[in-house]
Amino acid sequence: MTKAIYLTNILLLSSLHPFPERSPGKFEPPNGKVILFVGQELEAIGGTAKYNDGYFDHFPAAGGVTEYTNFLPGLMSCGAKIKGLDGLTSLDNWGDGPENMSVTINNPHFKNSCLAIGLDISQGNDSITAMGGHDLLIYKLGHWIKDLGRRPVFLRIGYEFNGFEWNHYQKQFYIPAWKRIKNKLDSMGVNNVAYVWQSKGAGATRKELDDFYPGDDCVDWVAFSFFTPEQEHHPMIQFARDHKKPLFISESSPVFTDGNGVSIPLDLSKQADAEKAWKEWFIPYFRTVHNNPDVVKAISYINSPWKTRPLWVNNAYFKNIDDRITRNDSLGVWWLGETSKSEYLKASDTLFNYLWHVSAPSPVRD
């Protein structure tokens, strides 16, 4: 699609379905602009001497990287004992590949990329956080983020809050935990962070969104996971419009399932699988971006060999999936054909200033 045709389509959509006027959110680009992120661990991201076969080694540097940490001290995951804030300043692997945000942030290849952090407070830790039991972890995370200066950070507190069967969040704890984290960081003067509230993908309902929403005053962005093509019609899209918030498709990669919710084998290194994924997943995915330019302002692709990771080998959803777009030349050409368009914001020496300039201020509480 040429730029002229794209803009014409945006104008047509605007005339048929007028987008409500609203003030921009924190680090929100204008309508028709989308920050391109990639994740979700060091091997998938690449770009360093040790991890040199990931996304950043095959494509232009993305506008952001997505990585993960947690408030889960004492939990065991795939033989690793979690200590809390794993993957922030230390090299850790809880079964989903190596994580260390400091490796990424301190590498010159990433100096112009934003950072999206998935913060896990599940398995009852929403309750502990709400009652002040993780305040030390909050302060450590806050100081680390603040030290990043003007690098925009998108903090996804308790991501996929409505994944009840694996996260076990309860709204009477989750919402106070969210507010406690935000209030503590505000009190520290951490102003380079946008707070992102993320739903799961398949099966999400509007009632769940309404019930678990922390409130317009403490959420900067809303978000959801896009794994199956049906998420083109996720209820969070309308929720974003109703609450006048920018929308982040903050986890995404192709999954096709059978009637029992088990993933159908998909390996993007295989040409037939790559062609199927492009036609039946990537086209609806990018159509979601194009059809919702008023709210969809960031996307993050997970460039992962899910089926090789211990965390996912027994997971019905991901155990048969390898979603590395870096493994297929045709898919790489198609991906570049889309993401090279001017609406996708990638790493540049002007990106941070641009996002600070176009977005709304985030007041810091005394």
C-alpha positions as CSV (number, residue, x, y, z in Angstrom):
1,M,0.0,0.0,0.0
2,T,1.4,3.4,-1.0
3,K,1.6,6.2,1.5
4,A,-1.0,8.2,-0.5
5,I,-3.5,5.3,-0.5
6,Y,-2.9,4.8,3.2
7,L,-3.6,8.4,4.0
8,T,-6.7,8.3,1.8
9,N,-7.9,5.3,3.7
10,I,-7.3,7.1,7.0
11,L,-9.3,10.0,5.8
12,L,-12.1,7.7,4.6
13,L,-12.2,6.0,8.0
14,S,-12.3,9.3,9.7
15,S,-15.3,10.4,7.7
16,L,-17.2,7.2,8.3
17,H,-16.3,6.8,12.0
18,P,-15.1,10.1,13.4
19,F,-12.4,9.7,16.0
20,P,-13.1,11.5,19.3
21,E,-10.8,14.3,20.1
22,R,-8.6,13.9,23.1
23,S,-5.3,15.1,24.6
24,P,-2.3,12.9,23.8
25,G,-1.1,10.4,26.4
26,K,2.4,10.0,27.9
27,F,4.8,9.3,25.0
28,E,1.9,8.9,22.6
29,P,2.8,9.7,19.0
30,P,0.2,11.4,16.7
31,N,-2.5,9.5,14.9
32,G,-1.1,7.3,12.1
33,K,2.3,6.9,13.9
34,V,3.1,3.6,15.7
35,I,6.2,2.8,17.9
36,L,7.6,-0.5,16.8
37,F,8.9,-2.7,19.6
38,V,10.5,-6.2,19.6
39,G,11.0,-8.7,22.4
40,Q,11.1,-10.6,24.6
41,E,14.6,-11.8,25.8
42,L,18.2,-11.3,24.8
43,E,18.4,-14.1,22.2
44,A,15.2,-13.0,20.5
45,I,16.3,-9.3,20.5
46,G,20.0,-9.8,19.5
47,G,22.2,-6.9,18.8
48,T,25.1,-7.7,21.2
49,A,28.4,-9.5,20.8
50,K,27.1,-12.6,22.7
51,Y,23.5,-12.5,21.4
52,N,24.0,-11.8,17.8
53,D,21.3,-13.6,15.8
54,G,18.2,-11.8,16.9
55,Y,15.9,-9.2,15.5
56,F,18.4,-6.3,15.7
57,D,20.9,-8.4,13.7
58,H,18.6,-8.8,10.7
59,F,16.4,-5.7,10.6
60,P,16.7,-1.9,11.3
61,A,16.8,-1.1,15.0
62,A,13.3,-1.1,16.4
63,G,11.9,1.9,18.3
64,G,11.7,-0.1,21.4
65,V,12.6,-3.4,23.1
66,T,10.4,-5.4,25.4
67,E,11.9,-7.3,28.4
68,Y,10.6,-8.7,31.7
69,T,11.1,-8.6,35.5
70,N,9.1,-9.5,38.5
71,F,8.1,-9.1,42.1
72,L,8.1,-12.9,42.7
73,P,10.8,-13.6,45.3
74,G,11.0,-17.3,46.4
75,L,9.1,-18.7,43.4
76,M,10.6,-21.6,41.4
77,S,10.4,-21.5,37.6
78,C,12.0,-24.2,35.5
79,G,14.6,-24.9,38.1
80,A,15.5,-21.3,38.8
81,K,14.7,-19.7,42.1
82,I,13.3,-16.2,41.6
83,K,14.8,-13.5,43.8
84,G,12.7,-10.5,42.6
85,L,13.7,-8.0,39.9
86,D,15.3,-10.8,38.0
87,G,16.5,-9.8,34.6
88,L,16.9,-6.1,35.5
89,T,20.6,-5.8,36.4
90,S,21.5,-9.5,36.5
91,L,21.5,-12.3,33.9
92,D,18.7,-14.6,34.7
93,N,16.7,-17.3,32.9
94,W,13.5,-18.6,34.3
95,G,12.8,-20.8,31.3
96,D,12.1,-18.3,28.6
97,G,15.6,-17.4,27.5
98,P,18.2,-15.1,29.0
99,E,17.1,-11.8,30.4
100,N,19.1,-8.8,31.5
101,M,17.8,-5.3,30.7
102,S,21.1,-3.7,31.7
103,V,22.9,-5.6,28.9
104,T,20.5,-4.1,26.4
105,I,20.3,-0.6,27.8
106,N,24.1,-0.3,28.1
107,N,24.8,-1.5,24.5
108,P,25.2,1.3,22.0
109,H,23.0,-0.5,19.4
110,F,20.0,0.3,21.7
111,K,20.8,3.8,22.7
112,N,17.9,5.2,20.7
113,S,15.3,2.6,21.6
114,C,12.5,2.9,24.2
115,L,12.1,0.2,26.8
116,A,8.9,-1.7,27.6
117,I,9.0,-3.6,30.9
118,G,6.7,-6.5,31.7
119,L,6.4,-6.5,35.5
120,D,5.0,-9.7,36.9
121,I,3.3,-9.4,40.3
122,S,1.3,-12.7,40.0
123,Q,0.9,-15.8,42.2
124,G,-0.4,-13.8,45.2
125,N,2.2,-11.0,44.9
126,D,-0.5,-8.5,44.0
127,S,-1.7,-8.9,47.6
128,I,1.8,-8.6,49.0
129,T,2.5,-5.5,46.9
130,A,-0.8,-3.9,47.9
131,M,0.0,-4.3,51.5
132,G,3.5,-2.8,51.2
133,G,5.5,-6.1,51.3
134,H,7.4,-5.3,48.1
135,D,8.1,-1.6,48.7
136,L,11.9,-2.2,48.6
137,L,11.5,-3.8,45.1
138,I,9.4,-0.8,44.0
139,Y,12.1,1.6,45.1
140,K,14.9,-0.3,43.5
141,L,12.9,-0.5,40.2
142,G,12.1,3.2,40.4
143,H,15.7,4.3,40.9
144,W,16.8,2.1,38.0
145,I,14.2,3.6,35.7
146,K,14.9,7.1,36.8
147,D,18.6,6.6,36.1
148,L,17.7,6.0,32.4
149,G,17.1,9.8,32.1
150,R,15.0,10.7,29.1
151,R,14.7,7.2,27.7
152,P,10.9,6.5,27.6
153,V,9.9,3.5,29.6
154,F,6.5,1.7,29.2
155,L,5.8,-0.1,32.4
156,R,3.3,-2.9,32.1
157,I,2.3,-3.6,35.7
158,G,0.7,-7.0,36.2
159,Y,0.4,-7.6,32.5
160,E,-2.4,-9.9,31.3
161,F,-4.3,-9.1,34.5
162,N,-7.3,-11.3,33.3
163,G,-5.2,-14.4,32.6
164,F,-6.8,-15.7,35.7
165,E,-5.9,-19.4,35.2
166,W,-2.1,-18.6,35.2
167,N,-1.8,-15.2,37.0
168,H,-4.5,-15.6,39.7
169,Y,-4.9,-11.9,40.1
170,Q,-7.8,-10.6,42.3
171,K,-9.1,-7.2,41.7
172,Q,-9.3,-6.3,45.4
173,F,-5.5,-6.7,45.5
174,Y,-4.5,-6.0,41.9
175,I,-5.9,-2.5,41.7
176,P,-4.4,-1.3,45.0
177,A,-1.1,-2.9,44.0
178,W,-1.1,-1.0,40.7
179,K,-1.8,2.3,42.5
180,R,0.8,1.6,45.1
181,I,3.5,1.1,42.5
182,K,2.5,4.2,40.6
183,N,2.2,6.4,43.7
184,K,5.6,5.3,45.0
185,L,7.3,6.0,41.6
186,D,5.6,9.3,41.4
187,S,6.8,10.2,44.9
188,M,10.4,9.4,43.8
189,G,10.1,11.8,40.8
190,V,10.2,9.1,38.2
191,N,8.8,10.9,35.2
192,N,10.3,9.0,32.3
193,V,7.7,6.2,32.6
194,A,4.3,5.6,31.0
195,Y,2.0,3.2,32.9
196,V,0.5,0.5,30.6
197,W,-2.4,-1.7,31.6
198,Q,-2.6,-4.9,29.6
199,S,-5.3,-7.5,29.0
200,K,-4.7,-11.0,27.7
201,G,-5.8,-11.8,24.2
202,A,-8.3,-14.6,23.4
203,G,-11.3,-14.7,25.7
204,A,-11.1,-11.2,27.2
205,T,-14.4,-9.6,27.9
206,R,-15.5,-6.0,28.4
207,K,-16.8,-6.9,31.9
208,E,-13.3,-8.0,32.9
209,L,-11.8,-4.8,31.5
210,D,-14.3,-2.7,33.4
211,D,-13.8,-4.6,36.6
212,F,-10.0,-4.5,36.7
213,Y,-9.4,-1.0,35.4
214,P,-7.3,1.0,37.9
215,G,-8.7,4.3,36.6
216,D,-8.1,7.0,34.1
217,D,-6.0,9.0,36.6
218,C,-3.3,6.3,37.0
219,V,-3.2,4.6,33.5
220,D,-1.4,6.2,30.6
221,W,-1.9,3.4,28.0
222,V,-4.1,0.4,27.7
223,A,-2.9,-2.8,26.0
224,F,-3.7,-6.3,24.9
225,S,-2.0,-9.5,23.6
226,F,-2.5,-10.4,20.0
227,F,-1.7,-14.1,19.3
228,T,-4.6,-15.4,17.3
229,P,-6.0,-13.4,14.3
230,E,-9.4,-13.0,16.1
231,Q,-7.8,-10.4,18.2
232,E,-8.4,-8.0,15.4
233,H,-11.6,-7.3,17.2
234,H,-10.4,-7.3,20.8
235,P,-12.7,-5.4,23.2
236,M,-9.7,-3.3,24.4
237,I,-9.9,-1.3,21.1
238,Q,-13.2,0.2,22.0
239,F,-12.2,0.5,25.6
240,A,-9.3,2.6,24.6
241,R,-11.6,5.0,22.7
242,D,-14.1,5.1,25.5
243,H,-11.4,6.0,28.0
244,K,-9.5,8.2,25.6
245,K,-6.2,6.3,26.0
246,P,-3.6,5.2,23.5
247,L,-3.4,1.5,22.8
248,F,-0.3,-0.8,22.8
249,I,-0.5,-4.2,21.2
250,S,2.2,-5.2,23.7
251,E,2.6,-8.9,23.0
252,S,2.2,-10.4,19.6
253,S,3.2,-13.3,17.4
254,P,1.3,-15.9,15.3
255,V,-0.6,-18.7,16.9
256,F,-3.3,-20.9,15.3
257,T,-5.2,-23.3,17.5
258,D,-7.4,-26.3,17.1
259,G,-10.9,-26.8,18.6
260,N,-9.4,-27.6,22.0
261,G,-7.2,-24.5,22.2
262,V,-4.0,-26.4,21.4
263,S,-1.6,-24.7,19.0
264,I,-1.3,-26.1,15.5
265,P,2.4,-26.6,14.7
266,L,3.8,-23.4,13.1
267,D,7.5,-22.9,12.3
268,L,8.2,-19.7,10.4
269,S,11.5,-21.1,9.0
270,K,9.3,-23.3,6.8
271,Q,8.1,-21.5,3.7
272,A,4.6,-23.0,3.8
273,D,4.1,-21.9,7.4
274,A,5.5,-18.5,6.7
275,E,3.1,-18.0,3.8
276,K,0.1,-19.2,5.9
277,A,1.1,-16.9,8.8
278,W,1.5,-13.9,6.6
279,K,-1.9,-14.3,4.9
280,E,-3.9,-15.4,7.9
281,W,-2.1,-13.6,10.8
282,F,0.2,-10.8,9.8
283,I,-2.3,-9.2,7.4
284,P,-5.1,-9.1,10.1
285,Y,-2.5,-7.9,12.6
286,F,-1.4,-5.0,10.5
287,R,-4.9,-4.3,9.4
288,T,-5.7,-3.8,13.1
289,V,-3.0,-1.1,13.1
290,H,-4.2,0.6,10.0
291,N,-7.9,0.5,10.8
292,N,-7.4,2.1,14.3
293,P,-4.9,4.9,13.8
294,D,-6.5,7.0,16.5
295,V,-5.7,4.5,19.3
296,V,-3.1,1.9,18.2
297,K,0.1,3.8,18.8
298,A,2.6,1.0,19.6
299,I,3.1,-2.7,18.8
300,S,5.6,-5.3,20.1
301,Y,6.5,-8.5,18.2
302,I,7.8,-11.5,20.1
303,N,10.6,-13.0,17.9
304,S,10.7,-16.3,19.9
305,P,11.3,-20.0,19.3
306,W,8.6,-20.7,21.9
307,K,8.7,-24.5,21.5
308,T,12.3,-24.7,22.5
309,R,11.9,-22.9,25.8
310,P,11.4,-24.9,29.0
311,L,8.7,-22.5,30.2
312,W,6.5,-23.3,27.2
313,V,7.2,-26.9,26.2
314,N,4.1,-28.1,28.2
315,N,2.0,-25.0,27.4
316,A,-0.9,-25.9,25.0
317,Y,-0.8,-22.5,23.4
318,F,2.9,-22.1,22.6
319,K,4.4,-25.6,22.7
320,N,4.3,-26.1,18.9
321,I,5.4,-22.6,17.8
322,D,8.5,-21.0,16.4
323,D,7.7,-17.4,15.6
324,R,11.2,-16.1,14.6
325,I,10.7,-13.9,11.6
326,T,14.5,-13.8,11.3
327,R,14.4,-17.4,10.0
328,N,12.7,-16.9,6.7
329,D,13.9,-14.6,3.9
330,S,10.5,-14.2,2.3
331,L,8.9,-13.3,5.6
332,G,11.7,-10.9,6.2
333,V,11.0,-9.1,2.9
334,W,7.3,-8.9,3.7
335,W,7.9,-7.6,7.2
336,L,10.3,-5.0,6.0
337,G,7.8,-4.0,3.3
338,E,5.3,-3.1,6.0
339,T,7.5,-1.8,8.8
340,S,9.6,0.4,6.5
341,K,6.5,2.6,6.0
342,S,6.8,6.0,7.6
343,E,4.1,5.4,10.2
344,Y,6.3,3.0,12.1
345,L,8.7,4.7,14.5
346,K,12.0,3.0,14.8
347,A,15.2,3.9,16.6
348,S,16.7,7.3,15.7
349,D,18.6,10.0,17.5
350,T,15.4,12.2,17.5
351,L,12.9,9.6,18.8
352,F,13.1,10.3,22.5
353,N,12.8,14.1,22.1
354,Y,10.0,13.5,19.6
355,L,8.0,11.4,22.1
356,W,8.6,13.8,25.0
357,H,7.6,16.7,22.8
358,V,4.3,15.3,21.3
359,S,3.0,13.7,24.5
360,A,1.0,15.0,27.4
361,P,2.9,15.9,30.7
362,S,2.7,13.4,33.5
363,P,2.3,15.2,36.8
364,V,4.6,14.2,39.7
365,R,2.9,14.1,43.1
366,D,4.6,15.8,46.1
